[in-house]
Structure formats: structure tokens, C-alpha cells
Amino acid sequence: MSSFTPHRSGPRAGRDGFPRLLRAQWATFRSARGRVLTLAASVLVTVSLGLLIAGGARSTCVTSKGEGPCPAPLVGPDGTAVKDRYYFVHQPLRGNGSITARVSGMTGQMRLPDAVPGVRNVKEGVVPWAKAGLLVRQSLTQGTPYAAVMITGGHGVRMQHNFTHDVAGGPVRGPRWLRLTRSGDTLTGYESGDGRRWTEVGTVTLPGLPETVEIGLFATSPGALWEMAKAFAQATAAFDQIRLRGANGSWRRDDVGVSLGPDGRTPHHPGGVVESGDKLLVTGSGDIGPATVEGGLRADLMLIGGGVGLIPVLVVAVSFFTAEHRRRPSGTGLPAEPRPARLLAAKAVVVGAVASVTGLVSSGIAVPAGLAMLRANRNPIQPITPGTELRVIVGYAALTGAAAVLALGLSALVKRGVVAVGLAVALVVVPHLLATAGLVPWLLTITPAAGFAITQSVPTFAHVDVDRSLLGGYYPLPPWAGLTVTCGYAALAFGTAMAVYRGKVPR
């Protein structure tokens, strides 16, 4: 029986009418075994692809003991995975004090794609987030609290602290004077163009900062980003007119966090310092900031097959409208009862709820089971809080439900199943697949595929350049903003369909 057949025993409107209509639509939905099997296929596809990735992941690293499992990610004060490698020329500072220096220039080297296969193509230059400046930190232990004021390769003067926090200063045009002061737990960064007139860049508080800290000059540089990977880069900064207040010992030199080469013993791209009169040339590579790809495998990779898994859901949502619409005898017009708009609303509630449950089952299996497999295979995993893991799981369910309502609205508007499915796949799935391959990631801001941002398990930071693909953890919108875009498209399509059907009356 078509769902557009009049329900003559029920009231046309009222409090009891819509719940009864929902029950009827639910009975219609589950009576079609093909729809249930198609949704089961969606779960199977999403979970299988996620577990295939988790089961095939094997991470190895070279250490002083040789090649073996990678260590757990380094975490900062707030539990975020971080990178903490730099060259540091420093002294102990007991109590309050400051350091002032002029950075007269920054140069560097970076590896670019090989022009001749097998021949390294290293050129002069610095990457945008190469850093050099003044640093105060609790100790040389990696991951400990710090504050720094610095110049960068392409982002002007910055003040950063505890890896995830960044404040912009002014542009860098020629030599730049920097100053970093400590007063108890409070550190303040300043900049100047002439060493006389100073502008505050930022002030931060590091609770529990010990009486004695390390204060000095640093240089570091993240890798040059190309071909979905980061290649070698280093920065060299020239410091002069260095003045210390509160510390007057001898300079100490440390290549903090330097990694080892393939032999497990030789430092890989070590930094250094060269003294020339009152000038110090400090060279370093690495980074002080959040880790993305380097921080370990991410939970959202377990849902990388979610785009493909949505296709069966979209097909079911479209068929829920078009299959019964096709069965209506031609020329009969619209049904006498229930009203078409109410019937469409009931269908949306049913298909949205069923799709959400389907997405919840998929993510509820793929994410925890995938993470368990990664841990069992001794892979490093990006830190994830229970709240974030819950948001990834429930968020994917919400995305699935919104996508299903969008597909239902499209089918009600075009009334042709193949066209509606094609539109839904083109709007939701195709942009996601393209972004996964690193192509046109901006589509994830203007299409319903933006909702995949809700599965982002590692936050992005403006002061870290990342590979602009989902494999690199890049989502152009924050999680809830992305889901809002998808819900907005679903509301627009469904609302337009409701407006069209509301203008028609049963007969």
C-alpha cells in the first residue's frame, strides 16, 4: 500500500494524528527488507574500511636501540601532542629578570622537490613558520611550560606559550629588537624597531613556574611542506646587542630534542651556534608547537570510509520517497489524506532517525575498535579525551542523519530517484573524497560535506602549516561549524520541499 493512500480511520490533524502517521511511516520503512539490508551495508562498509586502516597501520622509528616501535607522542601542559625541538643558547635565571636582543636577520635552508631524481634539491630560504627569538622555560625537559617572543619567516613577530597559544605582533621589516621579562609567574614580550620605543606583544601567566628557569636565545624551523610530507628545513638567526638582567653566567648550548639518523647514533640535522664578537649565529631545526601528523595516528582516520558509507544511506533516503511516489496511479493527483506536507515531515523524522542510528552504530564500532587495534599494534596515537571521542562518534551519527534528510528533501523536489541520489552524492560524498586526496579542500566550507569536520579528533592551529587533506588532519572549518553547514543545507532542501507541498491540498 502506498504511504500516500488515505488513512481514513485517523484524524486529519491534532495531537494524535502526527504520532500515528509516524508509526505508519516507520512500519512502511521497516517492511522493505531491501532498505534494512542497504543500511546494514552502510555499517559494514564504514566499519570495514576503518578497521582495514587500523589493522594495516605499522609505525616504526629509529632510536638509539635501533629500529622499533615509535614512542608515545610528546604532550604539552594541556595534554595536546606537541613538537619541542630547537637549538637553545641559555643561562639559568633565578627570580625575576629579562633578556633583550636584536635579531638582525634570519636565513635558512630548505629541501624542495628534487629537480633531478635522486639528487637532493636544497635551496636557501626560510619556511613561513621558522622561528627565532627569546625563550623562557621551566626546564630543558621537552613538553614543559614556556613562553617566547620571536620573529618568524613569514608571519611577523609572535608571542607564543605552552605550544598551543599564539599572539600576533607587528611585521618584520629589517632588524627587530625583542625583549622578554619575567615577574613571578608572569612573562611579557615586547618588540621594537629601534631599541628605544617598545610595544607590548603579549603577557602570559605560567602557574607554578619554579624560582629558577632557563632564559636565552633559540632558533628552530619546521619542515618545508610539499607532496603531502614535510622535508628538511633549518633557520639561522643573527643575535646581537644582547642584554641580560638577573642572569650573568656563561652561555650554555643545547640542541633540545635532536633526533638520530638511520644509524641510531648520529644526530639528524643538528643545530649549533657560532660566536662572532658580540654576535651569536644560532641555527636550529624542528619546531616548538602543536603536532599534527607527527603526533601519532588520529581517531578520525577510523571514519575515513564514512564518505563511502554514506552512499547507501543516501540511496535509502531517496528511495523512501520515490519508491512509493512511483506507485501512485498516474492522474490521481495528490492524496486525499494525510496532507502532503505532514506526510513529508513524518518521512523526514523516520529517515533522519534511522540514518542517525545507522551512523551511530558505524562510528560506535569503528572508532573504539580501530583505536584498540592501533594500540595493540603499538602505534603512537594522538591524545584524545573521552569528550572528544564521544563528539566524534555522536557527531558522525548527526552528520548521517542530516545527510539523509537532505537527500529526502532533494528527492521530494526533483521526484526522480536517480537524479536525487546523484545530487546528494555530488554534494556530500564527492567533496569529501576529493579533500581526502588533498584536492580542492575549500569545498569542505561551502558544500554539505563540511559536516565531516565534526569527526575532527585533533584541533587545528593557525600557527602550524599542515597538509591540506583529510589524511593530514586538515578540516577548514571547526567541528560544530562544519556540521552546522550540513544541517543548513538539509534544512534548506527540506524546508523548500515543505513549502511546495504545503501549497497543495489533499483531495
N, C-alpha and C positions, 0 to 999 in steps of 0.2 A: 504494500500500500504506500502511496506517495505521501511524504510528510506534508504536502500541500493539500491533501484531502481534508475536507472539513471535519472538525471534531465536534459533532453536533451535541454530544452529551455534556460538554464542558461550557462554562461561562465564557462569554466573549471577552470580558475584562474582569478586573477585580483581583483581590489578593490571592485567590486560589487558582486563577487562570494561568499565570505565568509558571508557577512551580509545576502544575500539571503538564504544561507544554514542555518544560524542561525534561520531565520524566519521559514524556513521549519521544523526544528527540534523543535522549540517552538510549532508550530501547531501540530506536531506529539505528543509532550508531553501532551499538554492540551486536545487533543482529546480523551485520555484514561481516562475516568472518575474514574477508579479504582485508578490511581496514585494520582489524586487530593484528593480523599477521604482518601487515606492512609496518605498523608501529613497532612490532617486535623486531622487524628487520632494522629499523632505525636504531634501536638499542644495540643490536648485535654489531652493526657497522661502527657506531661510535665507540663502543667498548673495545671491540677487536682492534681497531686502529690505535687506540690509546695504549692498550696493553702490548701491542706489537712494538711500539716505540719504546715503551718501558722495558720490555724484555730484551730488546736488542741493544740497549744502551750499555756501553762499557767504557768507563773513563779511566785512563791511566796517566800517571805523572812520573817525572824523573826527580828523584830525591837523592840525598847523599848515600842512601842504601840501594840505589838503582831504581829501575822502573817498577812501579807498583800502583796500588790504588791511590787515588787522589785524596789528600786530606780534606777534612770538613772545611767549608767556607769560613774565612775570617769574618767575624761580625764586629760591628761598631757598638757604641754605647747603647743604642736603641734597638739592637738585635738585627739590624739590616746587614746583609752581606756587603763587605767593603773591600776596596783595594787600598793598600797602605805601603807603598814603595816609593822611595825618594832618596836623594843624597842630602845629608844634613851636616852643616858645619855649625857647631853649637857649643854652649857653655852652660853650666848649672846656674840657675838664678834662685837665690833664697829670698823669699819675701817679695816685696813689690819692686818694680823696676821697669825698664823699657829697652827697646832696641830701635835704632834709626839707621837707615841706609839708603843710598841712591842706587837704583837699578839703571845703569846707563845703557843697557841693551840686552836683547835676548836673541840668540841664534840657535840653530839646531840642525839635525839631520833626520830624514825620514825615508823609509823604503816605499817606493812606488811600484806598480805592476812592472814586471820585467819586460823591457823592450826587446831583449834577446833572450829566448828561452834558456834558463839555467844560469843566466848572468844577473847578479843582484843589481837592482837599479836604485841606488841610494842617492838622494838629492839633498841639497841644502834647503833648509826651511823649517818652520815650526807648525805643529798642528794647532787648531784653534784653542784647545784646552791645555796646551803646555803651560806650566805654572812655575813661577819663581818669585820668592819673596821672603817674608819674615814669619817665623813659626814659633809658637809656644805650645808645648805639650807636656802632659803629665809625666811621661817617660818614653823611652825608645821602644817599649813593647808595642807591637802592632795592634791596632784596634783601640788604643786608649784615647781619651778625650784630648782635643787640641783646638787651637784657634790660629788662623793665619790670615795675613793680608798680603796680596800678591798682584803681580801683573800676569796677564795671560797672552797666549799667542794671537787671539782674535776676539776676545771678549772684554778688553779693558781691564781696569782694576777691579778686584773682587775681594770680599772678606768671606771666608768660609770657616765653618767649625763642625766638628763631630761628623764629618763626611757627607751628611745629607743636607746641610744648611748652607745657603749661598746668598750673598747680598752684593748687588752691583754697585761699583763706584764709577768714576769718570773714565773717559777714554785715555788711551796711552798714545801720546804724541811726543816722541823723543824720551830723554831720561825722565824717570819718575822717582821722587822721594817717597819712601814708605816709613811708617812708624807703628810699632805695636807696643802698647803699655799694659802692665798688669797691676791691678789694685785688688788684692784679695782674690776672690773668685771671678772678678770682672776683668775682661780683656777688651780693649778698644783699639781699632785700627784706623789709621789716618793716611792720607795721601797729600802730596804737594807737588806743584810744578817747579818750584824754585827753592824749596827747603826752608822757606820763611813763613809763607801763608799756608796754613794747614786746613784740610777739610776732613771731617769725620766720615769714615766709610760705614762703620757699624760697631756696635757694642754687644758682647755676648757674655753670658754667665755660665761658668763650668762648675757646678756644685761639687764640693768635696775636693777641689784642687789642692794637692799637697803643698806644704811650705816650700819645698824645693822642686823646681820644674826645669825643663830644658828649653833654652831660648837660643835662637840663631837664624841662619840663612838656609834656604832649601831650594832645590830645583828638581823638577820631575816632568815627565811627558807621557801621556797615554799614547798608544799606538796609532799609526795612520790607518784610517778606516777605508778599506777597499775590498771589493769582491766578497762581501759578507764575512770579512775577517779583519783583524787588526794586525798590522805589521809593525816592525821595529820603528821607533822614533825616540829621539832624545832632545833635551834642551840644555843650552849653556847660557847662564846669566852672569853678567859682569856687575859685581857689587863694589862700591867704594863709598868714601865718607861715612864709614861705619862707626856708630857711637852706641856704647852700652851704658846703661845706668843700673846699678845694683849688681853687676857681674863684671869682674875684671880678671878672670883666669885665662888660661890658654885655650885656644880653639881645639875642639875635638872633631874628628871626622868619622862619619858612619854612613855606610851605604845600606840604609834600612830596607829590609825586605828583599834584598837582591836574590834573584833566582839562580839556579845552577844550570849549566849547559848539559848536553846529552851525556857527557861522561859522569855526571852526578857530582863533580868536584869543582870544576872551573866556573867562576861567576859568569852569568849570562848578561852581556851588555852592562858591565859595571860602570858606576859613576865615578866622579872624582872632583878634586879641587886643585887649582893652580894659583899660587900666590905670586903677584907681581907688584912690588911696592906696597901701597895701601889698598890694592885692588885684589879681590878674590873672584876667580872664574870658577863657578860651581856648575858641574854637569850632572844630570840625573835623568833617569827614565823610570817609567811606571806611572803611578797616579795616587793621589790621595782623594778618595771619593767613593761613591756607591759602586758596587759591582753589579753588572747585568749578566752577560753571558759567562764571564769569568767566575761568577758567584755560585755556579752549580746549575743543575737541571731544575726546571721550573714546573710547578704543578699544572699550569695551564697547558703545557705540552701534552698532557694526558687527554686533552679535549681537542687536539689538533684535527681529529677526524670529525669533529662536531659539525663542520660545514657540510660534509658529505652526508652525515647522519641526519641532517635537517631535510634533505630532499624527500625521503619517504613521508615525513610529517607534512610537508607542503602538498604532496600529492593527495594524501588523505584529506586534508582540509579542503582542497578544491573539490575532490570527488564527493564530499559530504553535501555540497550544494548542487553540483552539476548533475550527479547521477539521478537524483530524484527530479530535478528540473527537467531532464530529458524525457522522463517517463510520463510527464503530463501530456494528455492528448492535445494536439495542435488545435488552435482556435478556441479553446475553452476559456482563455483569459486567465486572470488571477484567481486564486482560490476564494471561496466564499468566506471561509473562516479556518484558522485564525488569520488575523491581519498579517500581511506580508512582513511588515517591519518587526512585529513581535516575533514572528517565526524566525526571521533572520537573527534577531537578538538571541533567541534561545539556541540557535545553532552555534552562534559565536561563543556563548558561555560553555556549551558542551565541548566544542572542538578546542577551545582555549584551555579548558581544564584538563582534558585528556592529553593534549600535547605537553602541557606543563608537567604532568605526571610522567610522561614518557621521557622528557628531558631530565627530570629529577632522578629517575631510575638510571639513565645513562651516565650522568655525571656522578651520581652517588656510588656507582660501581667503579667507573674508570679512574676517578681521581684518587680515592684511598687505595684501591688495589694497585694502581700504577705506581704511586709513591712507595708502597710497600715493596714492590718488585725492584724499584730503583735502589732502595736501601739494602735489600737482600743481595744485590749485585755490587754493593759497596761503591755506589756512585755518589759524588757530592751533590747535595740538594740545596737549593736556595731556601733559607729560613722562611717558614710560613706559619703564621699564627692560626689558632683554631678559628678565630673570627674570619680571617681571610679565606681559609679553606671552605668554611661554610658559605661565604659570599660567592665563591667560585661555583660551588655545587648548586646552590639555590638560584644564583644568577643565571646559570645556563638553562635551568628549568623555566625561569621567567622569559628568557630570550626565546626559547622554543614555543612557549605559549603565545607570545606576541607575534612571532613569525607566522604561526598558524592562523591567527585572527587576520593578519594582513592578507594571507593567501585566500581566506574565505571572502574577505571584502572584495578582492580583485575578481574572484570568480563570480560574485554577485553582480559586479559591474559589467564584465565582458561576456559572461554567460557561455563562454567556450572553454572547456576544461584544459585543452592543450595550450591555448593562449595564456590562460591564467597561471598554469604551472610554469610556463616559460618565463612569464613576467616575474613571478615570485622567486624562481631560481636565479634569474638575472639580477634581481635587486638584493637578495640576501646571501646567496651562496657564491656566486661568481666573484664579487669583490673580495670576499674572504679568501678564496683560493688564490686570487691574484696577489693579495697582500702577503699571503704565506710564502709566495715565491719572490717577494721583495719588489713587486711591481705595483705601481700607482697606489701606494698606501693611503693617499689622501681620499680615496674612495670610502675609506672607513670613517670619514667625517660627514659625508653627505648622502650616504645610502643607508638602508636598513641594516646592512652588515655592520654598522657602527656598534651594534649591541654586543658583538663579540668582545668588546672591551671589558664587559662585566666579568669575563673569565681571567682578566689580568691578575696574576698572583704576585708579581714583583712590580713595585711602583717605578715609574719613570721619573727622571730628574732632568731639569733644564740644563744643568751644568755637566751633563755626560752625553757625549755623542754615541749613538747606538746605530746598529744596522737597522734600517727602516723596513724590517719584515717581521712577521709574527714569530718566525723562528728565532729572531734576535730579541724577542720580548717587547717589540715596539707596538704600541697602540696609540694612535694620535689623539684619542680622547680619554679622559678619566673614566673609570668603570661605570659609574652611575650616569654620567653624561652620555656615554655611548648607548646604554640601554634606553635612556630617555628618547634618543633619536629613533630607535626602532619602534618604541611604543608610540611615538608621534606619527610615524608612517602608518602603523596599524590603525590608530585612531582616525587618521585622515581617510584611509581607504574604507574602513567600516562605517565611519560617520557619513561619508558621501553615499555609500550604498543604502544606509538607513534613510537618508534624506530622499533618495529616489523612490524607495519603496513606501515611505510614509505618505507620499503624494498619491498613492494608489489605494483603492478601497476594494475590499472583497465583494464578490457578487455570486 
